[in-house]
Amino acid sequence: MKKKVLIVYTGGTIGMVQDDNGSLHPFALDRIYDAVPQLKNCSYGIDSVTLDNIIDSSNMTPSMWVEIAEKIERNYDDYDGFVVLHGTDTMAYTASALSFMFKNLSKPIILTGSQLPLGMLRSDGRENIICALEIASTRLAVIPEVCIFFESHLYRGNRSTKMNAENFDAFASYNLPSLARVGINISFREHLFLPMPTEKLQVRKHFDTRVAILKLFPGIGPEVVGAVLNTPDLQGVVIETYGSGNAPTEEWFISAVEAAIRRGVIVLNVTQCKAGAVKMRQYAASCDLDRIGVIGAGDITIEAAITKMMCLLGQYPDDKEHVKQRLSQSLRGEITE
């Protein structure tokens, strides 16, 4: 039976074509065969849907994550895989969010985009679309995950981060090897795939956006820390610490964080380093954070940390203890255990 893939078009650089005046503008998705004529020769069926409002990914919001998820959910039984065309700036956030939204996912959801628009001669978008569709429809391996495909590599979505704004290899996964590499053949690393679920798909659609990120830097003062931690109605904060989870040991800093925790704010410790993990109490500079109840997040990315926190707070609004417990666990392979 012929396989079918659904494309979900959200906008972004990949969806731009050049008109006769040289201006770039979004193309209608029903013209994808004009933009990528090679798809006419593919062995699988392709259908497409579009967000109600096509956006630059810098304008991505949790409500749009829900819209993307609902389009996939409505069509889930009719397709073998899904490809989401997305701008690169917030792609890792969307991939992370979707990974936490889809519980018991048994089909691939692959996000891809480009650094140059499809309407430009040297665009990387054509190859990225073709490869993402090939992987989503392949009979060689079934990938029950939300992934990002970019520049010959398939990455776990919630392990990915955008690391380059200039080159075609825009994404990297520093703490987990790529799940597949595309060359003459597609080489899958199936031992890295998440296990195939045995239960029915569930889609979580509630996010609590009353969260913040506090990035530490030498010279940060009480005013800046207080402005973040004392944000009205704040429910959670991700602190980007140094190295393996270290932070200032000054009394004013520890007291400010402890006061926030006592008010019910969940505090998650994530390293600023691209590779490596938070290891609470490895150094004295993280002992106080551990003592006052800051949660170590292992080797999670900042994109996965903030979207996971929003998703869990939205899912369990009245059970902060459960949220804390789940934040320290790997739910979709986002943390090395």
Secondary structure as a PSIPRED ss2 file (coil, helix, strand):
# PSIPRED VFORMAT (PSIPRED V4.0)

   1 M C   1.000  0.000  0.000
   2 K C   1.000  0.000  0.000
   3 K C   1.000  0.000  0.000
   4 K E   0.000  0.000  1.000
   5 V E   0.000  0.000  1.000
   6 L E   0.000  0.000  1.000
   7 I E   0.000  0.000  1.000
   8 V E   0.000  0.000  1.000
   9 Y E   0.000  0.000  1.000
  10 T E   0.000  0.000  1.000
  11 G E   0.000  0.000  1.000
  12 G C   1.000  0.000  0.000
  13 T H   0.000  1.000  0.000
  14 I H   0.000  1.000  0.000
  15 G H   0.000  1.000  0.000
  16 M E   0.000  0.000  1.000
  17 V E   0.000  0.000  1.000
  18 Q E   0.000  0.000  1.000
  19 D C   1.000  0.000  0.000
  20 D C   1.000  0.000  0.000
  21 N C   1.000  0.000  0.000
  22 G C   1.000  0.000  0.000
  23 S C   1.000  0.000  0.000
  24 L E   0.000  0.000  1.000
  25 H E   0.000  0.000  1.000
  26 P E   0.000  0.000  1.000
  27 F C   1.000  0.000  0.000
  28 A C   1.000  0.000  0.000
  29 L H   0.000  1.000  0.000
  30 D H   0.000  1.000  0.000
  31 R H   0.000  1.000  0.000
  32 I H   0.000  1.000  0.000
  33 Y H   0.000  1.000  0.000
  34 D H   0.000  1.000  0.000
  35 A H   0.000  1.000  0.000
  36 V C   1.000  0.000  0.000
  37 P H   0.000  1.000  0.000
  38 Q H   0.000  1.000  0.000
  39 L H   0.000  1.000  0.000
  40 K H   0.000  1.000  0.000
  41 N H   0.000  1.000  0.000
  42 C C   1.000  0.000  0.000
  43 S C   1.000  0.000  0.000
  44 Y C   1.000  0.000  0.000
  45 G E   0.000  0.000  1.000
  46 I E   0.000  0.000  1.000
  47 D E   0.000  0.000  1.000
  48 S E   0.000  0.000  1.000
  49 V E   0.000  0.000  1.000
  50 T E   0.000  0.000  1.000
  51 L E   0.000  0.000  1.000
  52 D E   0.000  0.000  1.000
  53 N E   0.000  0.000  1.000
  54 I E   0.000  0.000  1.000
  55 I E   0.000  0.000  1.000
  56 D C   1.000  0.000  0.000
  57 S H   0.000  1.000  0.000
  58 S H   0.000  1.000  0.000
  59 N H   0.000  1.000  0.000
  60 M C   1.000  0.000  0.000
  61 T C   1.000  0.000  0.000
  62 P H   0.000  1.000  0.000
  63 S H   0.000  1.000  0.000
  64 M H   0.000  1.000  0.000
  65 W H   0.000  1.000  0.000
  66 V H   0.000  1.000  0.000
  67 E H   0.000  1.000  0.000
  68 I H   0.000  1.000  0.000
  69 A H   0.000  1.000  0.000
  70 E H   0.000  1.000  0.000
  71 K H   0.000  1.000  0.000
  72 I H   0.000  1.000  0.000
  73 E H   0.000  1.000  0.000
  74 R H   0.000  1.000  0.000
  75 N C   1.000  0.000  0.000
  76 Y H   0.000  1.000  0.000
  77 D H   0.000  1.000  0.000
  78 D H   0.000  1.000  0.000
  79 Y C   1.000  0.000  0.000
  80 D C   1.000  0.000  0.000
  81 G E   0.000  0.000  1.000
  82 F E   0.000  0.000  1.000
  83 V E   0.000  0.000  1.000
  84 V E   0.000  0.000  1.000
  85 L E   0.000  0.000  1.000
  86 H C   1.000  0.000  0.000
  87 G C   1.000  0.000  0.000
  88 T C   1.000  0.000  0.000
  89 D C   1.000  0.000  0.000
  90 T C   1.000  0.000  0.000
  91 M H   0.000  1.000  0.000
  92 A H   0.000  1.000  0.000
  93 Y H   0.000  1.000  0.000
  94 T H   0.000  1.000  0.000
  95 A H   0.000  1.000  0.000
  96 S H   0.000  1.000  0.000
  97 A H   0.000  1.000  0.000
  98 L H   0.000  1.000  0.000
  99 S H   0.000  1.000  0.000
 100 F H   0.000  1.000  0.000
 101 M H   0.000  1.000  0.000
 102 F E   0.000  0.000  1.000
 103 K E   0.000  0.000  1.000
 104 N C   1.000  0.000  0.000
 105 L C   1.000  0.000  0.000
 106 S C   1.000  0.000  0.000
 107 K C   1.000  0.000  0.000
 108 P C   1.000  0.000  0.000
 109 I E   0.000  0.000  1.000
 110 I E   0.000  0.000  1.000
 111 L E   0.000  0.000  1.000
 112 T E   0.000  0.000  1.000
 113 G C   1.000  0.000  0.000
 114 S C   1.000  0.000  0.000
 115 Q C   1.000  0.000  0.000
 116 L C   1.000  0.000  0.000
 117 P C   1.000  0.000  0.000
 118 L C   1.000  0.000  0.000
 119 G C   1.000  0.000  0.000
 120 M C   1.000  0.000  0.000
 121 L C   1.000  0.000  0.000
 122 R C   1.000  0.000  0.000
 123 S C   1.000  0.000  0.000
 124 D C   1.000  0.000  0.000
 125 G H   0.000  1.000  0.000
 126 R H   0.000  1.000  0.000
 127 E H   0.000  1.000  0.000
 128 N H   0.000  1.000  0.000
 129 I H   0.000  1.000  0.000
 130 I H   0.000  1.000  0.000
 131 C H   0.000  1.000  0.000
 132 A H   0.000  1.000  0.000
 133 L H   0.000  1.000  0.000
 134 E H   0.000  1.000  0.000
 135 I H   0.000  1.000  0.000
 136 A H   0.000  1.000  0.000
 137 S H   0.000  1.000  0.000
 138 T C   1.000  0.000  0.000
 139 R C   1.000  0.000  0.000
 140 L C   1.000  0.000  0.000
 141 A C   1.000  0.000  0.000
 142 V C   1.000  0.000  0.000
 143 I C   1.000  0.000  0.000
 144 P C   1.000  0.000  0.000
 145 E C   1.000  0.000  0.000
 146 V E   0.000  0.000  1.000
 147 C E   0.000  0.000  1.000
 148 I E   0.000  0.000  1.000
 149 F E   0.000  0.000  1.000
 150 F E   0.000  0.000  1.000
 151 E C   1.000  0.000  0.000
 152 S C   1.000  0.000  0.000
 153 H E   0.000  0.000  1.000
 154 L E   0.000  0.000  1.000
 155 Y E   0.000  0.000  1.000
 156 R E   0.000  0.000  1.000
 157 G H   0.000  1.000  0.000
 158 N H   0.000  1.000  0.000
 159 R H   0.000  1.000  0.000
 160 S C   1.000  0.000  0.000
 161 T E   0.000  0.000  1.000
 162 K E   0.000  0.000  1.000
 163 M C   1.000  0.000  0.000
 164 N C   1.000  0.000  0.000
 165 A C   1.000  0.000  0.000
 166 E C   1.000  0.000  0.000
 167 N C   1.000  0.000  0.000
 168 F C   1.000  0.000  0.000
 169 D C   1.000  0.000  0.000
 170 A C   1.000  0.000  0.000
 171 F E   0.000  0.000  1.000
 172 A E   0.000  0.000  1.000
 173 S C   1.000  0.000  0.000
 174 Y C   1.000  0.000  0.000
 175 N C   1.000  0.000  0.000
 176 L C   1.000  0.000  0.000
 177 P C   1.000  0.000  0.000
 178 S C   1.000  0.000  0.000
 179 L C   1.000  0.000  0.000
 180 A E   0.000  0.000  1.000
 181 R E   0.000  0.000  1.000
 182 V E   0.000  0.000  1.000
 183 G C   1.000  0.000  0.000
 184 I C   1.000  0.000  0.000
 185 N C   1.000  0.000  0.000
 186 I E   0.000  0.000  1.000
 187 S E   0.000  0.000  1.000
 188 F E   0.000  0.000  1.000
 189 R C   1.000  0.000  0.000
 190 E H   0.000  1.000  0.000
 191 H H   0.000  1.000  0.000
 192 L H   0.000  1.000  0.000
 193 F C   1.000  0.000  0.000
 194 L C   1.000  0.000  0.000
 195 P C   1.000  0.000  0.000
 196 M C   1.000  0.000  0.000
 197 P C   1.000  0.000  0.000
 198 T C   1.000  0.000  0.000
 199 E C   1.000  0.000  0.000
 200 K C   1.000  0.000  0.000
 201 L C   1.000  0.000  0.000
 202 Q E   0.000  0.000  1.000
 203 V E   0.000  0.000  1.000
 204 R C   1.000  0.000  0.000
 205 K C   1.000  0.000  0.000
 206 H C   1.000  0.000  0.000
 207 F C   1.000  0.000  0.000
 208 D C   1.000  0.000  0.000
 209 T C   1.000  0.000  0.000
 210 R C   1.000  0.000  0.000
 211 V E   0.000  0.000  1.000
 212 A E   0.000  0.000  1.000
 213 I E   0.000  0.000  1.000
 214 L E   0.000  0.000  1.000
 215 K E   0.000  0.000  1.000
 216 L C   1.000  0.000  0.000
 217 F C   1.000  0.000  0.000
 218 P C   1.000  0.000  0.000
 219 G C   1.000  0.000  0.000
 220 I C   1.000  0.000  0.000
 221 G C   1.000  0.000  0.000
 222 P H   0.000  1.000  0.000
 223 E H   0.000  1.000  0.000
 224 V H   0.000  1.000  0.000
 225 V H   0.000  1.000  0.000
 226 G H   0.000  1.000  0.000
 227 A H   0.000  1.000  0.000
 228 V H   0.000  1.000  0.000
 229 L H   0.000  1.000  0.000
 230 N C   1.000  0.000  0.000
 231 T C   1.000  0.000  0.000
 232 P C   1.000  0.000  0.000
 233 D C   1.000  0.000  0.000
 234 L C   1.000  0.000  0.000
 235 Q C   1.000  0.000  0.000
 236 G E   0.000  0.000  1.000
 237 V E   0.000  0.000  1.000
 238 V E   0.000  0.000  1.000
 239 I E   0.000  0.000  1.000
 240 E E   0.000  0.000  1.000
 241 T E   0.000  0.000  1.000
 242 Y E   0.000  0.000  1.000
 243 G C   1.000  0.000  0.000
 244 S C   1.000  0.000  0.000
 245 G C   1.000  0.000  0.000
 246 N E   0.000  0.000  1.000
 247 A C   1.000  0.000  0.000
 248 P C   1.000  0.000  0.000
 249 T C   1.000  0.000  0.000
 250 E C   1.000  0.000  0.000
 251 E H   0.000  1.000  0.000
 252 W H   0.000  1.000  0.000
 253 F H   0.000  1.000  0.000
 254 I H   0.000  1.000  0.000
 255 S H   0.000  1.000  0.000
 256 A H   0.000  1.000  0.000
 257 V H   0.000  1.000  0.000
 258 E H   0.000  1.000  0.000
 259 A H   0.000  1.000  0.000
 260 A H   0.000  1.000  0.000
 261 I H   0.000  1.000  0.000
 262 R H   0.000  1.000  0.000
 263 R C   1.000  0.000  0.000
 264 G C   1.000  0.000  0.000
 265 V C   1.000  0.000  0.000
 266 I E   0.000  0.000  1.000
 267 V E   0.000  0.000  1.000
 268 L E   0.000  0.000  1.000
 269 N E   0.000  0.000  1.000
 270 V E   0.000  0.000  1.000
 271 T E   0.000  0.000  1.000
 272 Q C   1.000  0.000  0.000
 273 C C   1.000  0.000  0.000
 274 K C   1.000  0.000  0.000
 275 A C   1.000  0.000  0.000
 276 G C   1.000  0.000  0.000
 277 A C   1.000  0.000  0.000
 278 V C   1.000  0.000  0.000
 279 K C   1.000  0.000  0.000
 280 M C   1.000  0.000  0.000
 281 R C   1.000  0.000  0.000
 282 Q C   1.000  0.000  0.000
 283 Y C   1.000  0.000  0.000
 284 A H   0.000  1.000  0.000
 285 A H   0.000  1.000  0.000
 286 S H   0.000  1.000  0.000
 287 C H   0.000  1.000  0.000
 288 D H   0.000  1.000  0.000
 289 L H   0.000  1.000  0.000
 290 D H   0.000  1.000  0.000
 291 R H   0.000  1.000  0.000
 292 I H   0.000  1.000  0.000
 293 G C   1.000  0.000  0.000
 294 V C   1.000  0.000  0.000
 295 I E   0.000  0.000  1.000
 296 G E   0.000  0.000  1.000
 297 A C   1.000  0.000  0.000
 298 G C   1.000  0.000  0.000
 299 D C   1.000  0.000  0.000
 300 I C   1.000  0.000  0.000
 301 T C   1.000  0.000  0.000
 302 I H   0.000  1.000  0.000
 303 E H   0.000  1.000  0.000
 304 A H   0.000  1.000  0.000
 305 A H   0.000  1.000  0.000
 306 I H   0.000  1.000  0.000
 307 T H   0.000  1.000  0.000
 308 K H   0.000  1.000  0.000
 309 M H   0.000  1.000  0.000
 310 M H   0.000  1.000  0.000
 311 C H   0.000  1.000  0.000
 312 L H   0.000  1.000  0.000
 313 L H   0.000  1.000  0.000
 314 G H   0.000  1.000  0.000
 315 Q H   0.000  1.000  0.000
 316 Y C   1.000  0.000  0.000
 317 P C   1.000  0.000  0.000
 318 D C   1.000  0.000  0.000
 319 D C   1.000  0.000  0.000
 320 K H   0.000  1.000  0.000
 321 E H   0.000  1.000  0.000
 322 H H   0.000  1.000  0.000
 323 V H   0.000  1.000  0.000
 324 K H   0.000  1.000  0.000
 325 Q H   0.000  1.000  0.000
 326 R H   0.000  1.000  0.000
 327 L H   0.000  1.000  0.000
 328 S C   1.000  0.000  0.000
 329 Q C   1.000  0.000  0.000
 330 S C   1.000  0.000  0.000
 331 L C   1.000  0.000  0.000
 332 R C   1.000  0.000  0.000
 333 G C   1.000  0.000  0.000
 334 E C   1.000  0.000  0.000
 335 I C   1.000  0.000  0.000
 336 T C   1.000  0.000  0.000
 337 E C   1.000  0.000  0.000
